[in-house]
């Protein structure tokens, strides 16, 4: 993670939202992380 601070703030925002939104946001974060991992793997 290049910017843990921004990740932390987004996680805090999720806590104050309904569970369905929380699940959707976390799912988006997982997909984004997977794309970052694939991109990093491709650069090696």
PyMOL Python script that loads the backbone (N, CA, C, O; Angstrom):
from pymol import cmd

cmd.read_pdbstr("""\
ATOM      1  N   UNK A   1       0.852  -1.204   0.000  1.00  0.00           N
ATOM      2  CA  UNK A   1       0.000   0.000   0.000  1.00  0.00           C
ATOM      3  C   UNK A   1       0.880   1.244   0.000  1.00  0.00           C
ATOM      4  O   UNK A   1       1.700   1.439   0.897  1.00  0.00           O
ATOM      5  N   UNK A   2       0.700   2.078  -1.013  1.00  0.00           N
ATOM      6  CA  UNK A   2       1.545   3.259  -1.128  1.00  0.00           C
ATOM      7  C   UNK A   2       1.091   4.345  -0.156  1.00  0.00           C
ATOM      8  O   UNK A   2       1.921   5.087   0.370  1.00  0.00           O
ATOM      9  N   UNK A   3      -0.238   4.448   0.092  1.00  0.00           N
ATOM     10  CA  UNK A   3      -0.734   5.492   0.989  1.00  0.00           C
ATOM     11  C   UNK A   3      -1.650   4.885   2.050  1.00  0.00           C
ATOM     12  O   UNK A   3      -2.869   4.880   1.881  1.00  0.00           O
ATOM     13  N   UNK A   4      -1.081   4.376   3.137  1.00  0.00           N
ATOM     14  CA  UNK A   4      -1.918   3.771   4.186  1.00  0.00           C
ATOM     15  C   UNK A   4      -2.857   4.769   4.836  1.00  0.00           C
ATOM     16  O   UNK A   4      -3.920   4.388   5.326  1.00  0.00           O
ATOM     17  N   UNK A   5      -2.483   6.046   4.849  1.00  0.00           N
ATOM     18  CA  UNK A   5      -3.336   7.061   5.468  1.00  0.00           C
ATOM     19  C   UNK A   5      -4.669   7.189   4.751  1.00  0.00           C
ATOM     20  O   UNK A   5      -5.717   7.260   5.393  1.00  0.00           O
ATOM     21  N   UNK A   6      -4.636   7.218   3.422  1.00  0.00           N
ATOM     22  CA  UNK A   6      -5.880   7.358   2.665  1.00  0.00           C
ATOM     23  C   UNK A   6      -6.740   6.108   2.838  1.00  0.00           C
ATOM     24  O   UNK A   6      -7.967   6.197   2.898  1.00  0.00           O
ATOM     25  N   UNK A   7      -6.093   4.943   2.918  1.00  0.00           N
ATOM     26  CA  UNK A   7      -6.838   3.705   3.124  1.00  0.00           C
ATOM     27  C   UNK A   7      -7.541   3.733   4.484  1.00  0.00           C
ATOM     28  O   UNK A   7      -8.691   3.310   4.601  1.00  0.00           O
ATOM     29  N   UNK A   8      -6.846   4.234   5.507  1.00  0.00           N
ATOM     30  CA  UNK A   8      -7.413   4.283   6.858  1.00  0.00           C
ATOM     31  C   UNK A   8      -8.635   5.195   6.892  1.00  0.00           C
ATOM     32  O   UNK A   8      -9.656   4.848   7.485  1.00  0.00           O
ATOM     33  N   UNK A   9      -8.532   6.365   6.254  1.00  0.00           N
ATOM     34  CA  UNK A   9      -9.657   7.296   6.278  1.00  0.00           C
ATOM     35  C   UNK A   9     -10.861   6.698   5.563  1.00  0.00           C
ATOM     36  O   UNK A   9     -11.993   6.872   6.014  1.00  0.00           O
ATOM     37  N   UNK A  10     -10.637   5.997   4.457  1.00  0.00           N
ATOM     38  CA  UNK A  10     -11.759   5.381   3.749  1.00  0.00           C
ATOM     39  C   UNK A  10     -12.385   4.283   4.606  1.00  0.00           C
ATOM     40  O   UNK A  10     -13.604   4.113   4.598  1.00  0.00           O
ATOM     41  N   UNK A  11     -11.571   3.546   5.336  1.00  0.00           N
ATOM     42  CA  UNK A  11     -12.091   2.505   6.209  1.00  0.00           C
ATOM     43  C   UNK A  11     -12.952   3.117   7.309  1.00  0.00           C
ATOM     44  O   UNK A  11     -13.983   2.555   7.677  1.00  0.00           O
ATOM     45  N   UNK A  12     -12.532   4.269   7.834  1.00  0.00           N
ATOM     46  CA  UNK A  12     -13.315   4.938   8.866  1.00  0.00           C
ATOM     47  C   UNK A  12     -14.650   5.415   8.288  1.00  0.00           C
ATOM     48  O   UNK A  12     -15.678   5.340   8.961  1.00  0.00           O
ATOM     49  N   UNK A  13     -14.640   5.903   7.051  1.00  0.00           N
ATOM     50  CA  UNK A  13     -15.881   6.349   6.425  1.00  0.00           C
ATOM     51  C   UNK A  13     -16.851   5.188   6.254  1.00  0.00           C
ATOM     52  O   UNK A  13     -18.061   5.349   6.410  1.00  0.00           O
ATOM     53  N   UNK A  14     -16.311   4.024   5.934  1.00  0.00           N
ATOM     54  CA  UNK A  14     -17.156   2.849   5.710  1.00  0.00           C
ATOM     55  C   UNK A  14     -17.887   2.458   6.989  1.00  0.00           C
ATOM     56  O   UNK A  14     -19.038   2.023   6.938  1.00  0.00           O
ATOM     57  N   UNK A  15     -17.234   2.609   8.126  1.00  0.00           N
ATOM     58  CA  UNK A  15     -17.833   2.179   9.395  1.00  0.00           C
ATOM     59  C   UNK A  15     -19.142   2.912   9.689  1.00  0.00           C
ATOM     60  O   UNK A  15     -20.026   2.358  10.341  1.00  0.00           O
ATOM     61  N   UNK A  16     -19.272   4.147   9.216  1.00  0.00           N
ATOM     62  CA  UNK A  16     -20.465   4.925   9.518  1.00  0.00           C
ATOM     63  C   UNK A  16     -21.565   4.714   8.481  1.00  0.00           C
ATOM     64  O   UNK A  16     -22.606   5.368   8.550  1.00  0.00           O
ATOM     65  N   UNK A  17     -21.353   3.817   7.528  1.00  0.00           N
ATOM     66  CA  UNK A  17     -22.337   3.577   6.472  1.00  0.00           C
ATOM     67  C   UNK A  17     -23.034   2.239   6.685  1.00  0.00           C
ATOM     68  O   UNK A  17     -22.549   1.400   7.444  1.00  0.00           O
ATOM     69  N   UNK A  18     -24.166   2.035   6.023  1.00  0.00           N
ATOM     70  CA  UNK A  18     -24.889   0.750   6.143  1.00  0.00           C
ATOM     71  C   UNK A  18     -24.021  -0.419   5.713  1.00  0.00           C
ATOM     72  O   UNK A  18     -23.057  -0.255   4.965  1.00  0.00           O
ATOM     73  N   UNK A  19     -24.378  -1.601   6.197  1.00  0.00           N
ATOM     74  CA  UNK A  19     -23.554  -2.790   5.958  1.00  0.00           C
ATOM     75  C   UNK A  19     -23.459  -3.109   4.472  1.00  0.00           C
ATOM     76  O   UNK A  19     -22.418  -3.579   4.015  1.00  0.00           O
ATOM     77  N   UNK A  20     -24.518  -2.864   3.710  1.00  0.00           N
ATOM     78  CA  UNK A  20     -24.481  -3.190   2.283  1.00  0.00           C
ATOM     79  C   UNK A  20     -23.457  -2.315   1.568  1.00  0.00           C
ATOM     80  O   UNK A  20     -22.719  -2.789   0.704  1.00  0.00           O
ATOM     81  N   UNK A  21     -23.417  -1.043   1.932  1.00  0.00           N
ATOM     82  CA  UNK A  21     -22.437  -0.138   1.329  1.00  0.00           C
ATOM     83  C   UNK A  21     -21.040  -0.554   1.756  1.00  0.00           C
ATOM     84  O   UNK A  21     -20.104  -0.528   0.958  1.00  0.00           O
ATOM     85  N   UNK A  22     -20.905  -0.938   3.024  1.00  0.00           N
ATOM     86  CA  UNK A  22     -19.610  -1.375   3.543  1.00  0.00           C
ATOM     87  C   UNK A  22     -19.100  -2.571   2.751  1.00  0.00           C
ATOM     88  O   UNK A  22     -17.922  -2.628   2.396  1.00  0.00           O
ATOM     89  N   UNK A  23     -19.981  -3.524   2.473  1.00  0.00           N
ATOM     90  CA  UNK A  23     -19.578  -4.714   1.729  1.00  0.00           C
ATOM     91  C   UNK A  23     -19.197  -4.347   0.302  1.00  0.00           C
ATOM     92  O   UNK A  23     -18.222  -4.873  -0.234  1.00  0.00           O
ATOM     93  N   UNK A  24     -19.951  -3.459  -0.310  1.00  0.00           N
ATOM     94  CA  UNK A  24     -19.673  -3.070  -1.688  1.00  0.00           C
ATOM     95  C   UNK A  24     -18.327  -2.346  -1.777  1.00  0.00           C
ATOM     96  O   UNK A  24     -17.541  -2.588  -2.693  1.00  0.00           O
ATOM     97  N   UNK A  25     -18.073  -1.461  -0.819  1.00  0.00           N
ATOM     98  CA  UNK A  25     -16.814  -0.712  -0.833  1.00  0.00           C
ATOM     99  C   UNK A  25     -15.643  -1.657  -0.594  1.00  0.00           C
ATOM    100  O   UNK A  25     -14.620  -1.561  -1.272  1.00  0.00           O
ATOM    101  N   UNK A  26     -15.783  -2.560   0.357  1.00  0.00           N
ATOM    102  CA  UNK A  26     -14.686  -3.489   0.639  1.00  0.00           C
ATOM    103  C   UNK A  26     -14.431  -4.378  -0.575  1.00  0.00           C
ATOM    104  O   UNK A  26     -13.286  -4.722  -0.866  1.00  0.00           O
ATOM    105  N   UNK A  27     -15.494  -4.749  -1.278  1.00  0.00           N
ATOM    106  CA  UNK A  27     -15.328  -5.570  -2.477  1.00  0.00           C
ATOM    107  C   UNK A  27     -14.563  -4.794  -3.543  1.00  0.00           C
ATOM    108  O   UNK A  27     -13.697  -5.347  -4.220  1.00  0.00           O
ATOM    109  N   UNK A  28     -14.885  -3.503  -3.689  1.00  0.00           N
ATOM    110  CA  UNK A  28     -14.160  -2.667  -4.643  1.00  0.00           C
ATOM    111  C   UNK A  28     -12.695  -2.553  -4.251  1.00  0.00           C
ATOM    112  O   UNK A  28     -11.818  -2.579  -5.114  1.00  0.00           O
ATOM    113  N   UNK A  29     -12.424  -2.426  -2.953  1.00  0.00           N
ATOM    114  CA  UNK A  29     -11.041  -2.308  -2.487  1.00  0.00           C
ATOM    115  C   UNK A  29     -10.276  -3.588  -2.789  1.00  0.00           C
ATOM    116  O   UNK A  29      -9.106  -3.537  -3.168  1.00  0.00           O
ATOM    117  N   UNK A  30     -10.927  -4.733  -2.625  1.00  0.00           N
ATOM    118  CA  UNK A  30     -10.271  -6.016  -2.910  1.00  0.00           C
ATOM    119  C   UNK A  30      -9.929  -6.109  -4.390  1.00  0.00           C
ATOM    120  O   UNK A  30      -8.825  -6.517  -4.753  1.00  0.00           O
ATOM    121  N   UNK A  31     -10.874  -5.731  -5.241  1.00  0.00           N
ATOM    122  CA  UNK A  31     -10.634  -5.805  -6.685  1.00  0.00           C
ATOM    123  C   UNK A  31      -9.523  -4.851  -7.092  1.00  0.00           C
ATOM    124  O   UNK A  31      -8.687  -5.184  -7.933  1.00  0.00           O
ATOM    125  N   UNK A  32      -9.514  -3.651  -6.491  1.00  0.00           N
ATOM    126  CA  UNK A  32      -8.475  -2.673  -6.819  1.00  0.00           C
ATOM    127  C   UNK A  32      -7.112  -3.211  -6.383  1.00  0.00           C
ATOM    128  O   UNK A  32      -6.122  -3.070  -7.101  1.00  0.00           O
ATOM    129  N   UNK A  33      -7.069  -3.829  -5.201  1.00  0.00           N
ATOM    130  CA  UNK A  33      -5.803  -4.378  -4.698  1.00  0.00           C
ATOM    131  C   UNK A  33      -5.323  -5.499  -5.620  1.00  0.00           C
ATOM    132  O   UNK A  33      -4.128  -5.618  -5.892  1.00  0.00           O
ATOM    133  N   UNK A  34      -6.264  -6.322  -6.097  1.00  0.00           N
ATOM    134  CA  UNK A  34      -5.883  -7.412  -6.999  1.00  0.00           C
ATOM    135  C   UNK A  34      -5.296  -6.852  -8.290  1.00  0.00           C
ATOM    136  O   UNK A  34      -4.313  -7.384  -8.805  1.00  0.00           O
ATOM    137  N   UNK A  35      -5.892  -5.781  -8.818  1.00  0.00           N
ATOM    138  CA  UNK A  35      -5.358  -5.174 -10.044  1.00  0.00           C
ATOM    139  C   UNK A  35      -3.966  -4.618  -9.783  1.00  0.00           C
ATOM    140  O   UNK A  35      -3.082  -4.748 -10.629  1.00  0.00           O
ATOM    141  N   UNK A  36      -3.756  -3.996  -8.616  1.00  0.00           N
ATOM    142  CA  UNK A  36      -2.438  -3.448  -8.285  1.00  0.00           C
ATOM    143  C   UNK A  36      -1.425  -4.576  -8.182  1.00  0.00           C
ATOM    144  O   UNK A  36      -0.293  -4.437  -8.645  1.00  0.00           O
ATOM    145  N   UNK A  37      -1.822  -5.694  -7.578  1.00  0.00           N
ATOM    146  CA  UNK A  37      -0.911  -6.828  -7.450  1.00  0.00           C
ATOM    147  C   UNK A  37      -0.559  -7.386  -8.820  1.00  0.00           C
ATOM    148  O   UNK A  37       0.596  -7.729  -9.073  1.00  0.00           O
ATOM    149  N   UNK A  38      -1.548  -7.481  -9.710  1.00  0.00           N
ATOM    150  CA  UNK A  38      -1.287  -7.985 -11.060  1.00  0.00           C
ATOM    151  C   UNK A  38      -0.351  -7.046 -11.803  1.00  0.00           C
ATOM    152  O   UNK A  38       0.560  -7.493 -12.500  1.00  0.00           O
ATOM    153  N   UNK A  39      -0.574  -5.736 -11.654  1.00  0.00           N
ATOM    154  CA  UNK A  39       0.285  -4.757 -12.331  1.00  0.00           C
ATOM    155  C   UNK A  39       1.713  -4.852 -11.804  1.00  0.00           C
ATOM    156  O   UNK A  39       2.671  -4.823 -12.577  1.00  0.00           O
ATOM    157  N   UNK A  40       1.849  -4.965 -10.493  1.00  0.00           N
ATOM    158  CA  UNK A  40       3.185  -5.065  -9.898  1.00  0.00           C
ATOM    159  C   UNK A  40       3.861  -6.360 -10.337  1.00  0.00           C
ATOM    160  O   UNK A  40       5.065  -6.387 -10.594  1.00  0.00           O
ATOM    161  N   UNK A  41       3.076  -7.430 -10.419  1.00  0.00           N
ATOM    162  CA  UNK A  41       3.639  -8.714 -10.833  1.00  0.00           C
ATOM    163  C   UNK A  41       4.105  -8.651 -12.293  1.00  0.00           C
ATOM    164  O   UNK A  41       5.125  -9.238 -12.653  1.00  0.00           O
ATOM    165  N   UNK A  42       3.352  -7.939 -13.120  1.00  0.00           N
ATOM    166  CA  UNK A  42       3.719  -7.824 -14.528  1.00  0.00           C
ATOM    167  C   UNK A  42       4.992  -7.019 -14.738  1.00  0.00           C
ATOM    168  O   UNK A  42       5.698  -7.219 -15.726  1.00  0.00           O
ATOM    169  N   UNK A  43       5.289  -6.105 -13.809  1.00  0.00           N
ATOM    170  CA  UNK A  43       6.482  -5.262 -13.945  1.00  0.00           C
ATOM    171  C   UNK A  43       7.765  -6.007 -13.588  1.00  0.00           C
ATOM    172  O   UNK A  43       8.854  -5.612 -14.005  1.00  0.00           O
ATOM    173  N   UNK A  44       7.635  -7.083 -12.819  1.00  0.00           N
ATOM    174  CA  UNK A  44       8.832  -7.806 -12.361  1.00  0.00           C
ATOM    175  C   UNK A  44       9.553  -8.482 -13.519  1.00  0.00           C
ATOM    176  O   UNK A  44      10.577  -9.132 -13.313  1.00  0.00           O
TER     177      UNK A  44
END
""", "prot")
cmd.dss("prot")
cmd.show_as("cartoon", "prot")
cmd.util.cbc("prot")
cmd.orient("prot")
